[in-house]
Amino acid sequence: MKIGLIGVGTIGGFLVKRIQEDSSLELCFVLDIDPEKVKDFSEDIVINSISEMGAKKPDLVIEAASQQAIGQYAEHVLSTTNFLVLSVGAFADKGLEEKVKGLCKSNGTKLFAPSGAIAAIDLLKAMQSELEEVEIVSRKNPKGWGREDSEKTIIFEGTAREACKAYPKNINISATVSLNGIGFDKTTVKLVSDPDCGGNRHTLNVKHAFGNFVLDVKAQPTKNPKTSSTAAYSAFDLVKKIQNGINIF
């Protein structure tokens, strides 16, 4: 399977390594707005514009860059091939969400999103029609929020849609839960800056027609403290599922 990659940061670099180690996968192009991040790649796989993508004929394009990248590249990518996105917080923009759904329908292509640093997404999606309340509480060290708090501080309480707009680089988990649950406007989010938090901790509280469940996940951050290490593994796992014809989302 031929794969194109947009964004060669922390997660993108992990995916490059995994793809190159897998003989059944081929990295056919990389694209990054920072020339320094692609300087060590061979010239034949570096592209400078998404318009060059067509000649590479990817079976799947992965976004590991930013929410802005989804808005910028989705139409071009989905016009010809499938798109796996990590910056799912972009879909807090309802207009973009509807646009992407329309592109997939009209072009017969698919959009994929990994579960990231949160488990039980399959259960959440299965119970979608019976969900009553969904809350996600995310705790990180102040550095993960770009802050310097000396004591535990609640820095945000509101809807997932509001959280995604206020903290676009930190809350892809909230977006993933919203897309697979009761939506951005009904999902509530609490963000906590905690100096005693060594990793990134996410607690999912779900109330449904038959009871409730609580999921608590703690993951070590990557070199970028805003990103959980599990997000990269989840993304590659989804790549392999797509390759093997297993459609999860």
Stockholm file with secondary structure:
# STOCKHOLM 1.0

chainA/1-249         MKIGLIGVGTIGGFLVKRIQEDSSLELCFVLDIDPEKVKDFSEDIVINSISEMGAKKPDLVIEAASQQAIGQYAEHVLSTTNFLVLSVGAFADKGLEEKVKGLCKSNGTKLFAPSGAIAAIDLLKAMQSELEEVEIVSRKNPKGWGREDSEKTIIFEGTAREACKAYPKNINISATVSLNGIGFDKTTVKLVSDPDCGGNRHTLNVKHAFGNFVLDVKAQPTKNPKTSSTAAYSAFDLVKKIQNGINIF
#=GR chainA/1-249 SS CEEEEECCSHHHHHHHHHHHHCTTCEEEEEECSCGGGGTTSCTTTBCSSGGGGGGGCCSEEEECSCHHHHHHHHHHHHTTSEEEESCGGGGGSHHHHHHHHHHHHHHTCCEECCCTTCCCHHHHHHTGGGEEEEEEEEEECHHHHTCCCSSCEEEEEEEHHHHHHHCTTTCHHHHHHHHHTTCTTTCEEEEEECTTCCSEEEEEEEEETTEEEEEEEEECBCSSTTSBHHHHHHHHHHHHHHHTTCCCC
#=GC SS_cons         CEEEEECCSHHHHHHHHHHHHCTTCEEEEEECSCGGGGTTSCTTTBCSSGGGGGGGCCSEEEECSCHHHHHHHHHHHHTTSEEEESCGGGGGSHHHHHHHHHHHHHHTCCEECCCTTCCCHHHHHHTGGGEEEEEEEEEECHHHHTCCCSSCEEEEEEEHHHHHHHCTTTCHHHHHHHHHTTCTTTCEEEEEECTTCCSEEEEEEEEETTEEEEEEEEECBCSSTTSBHHHHHHHHHHHHHHHTTCCCC
//
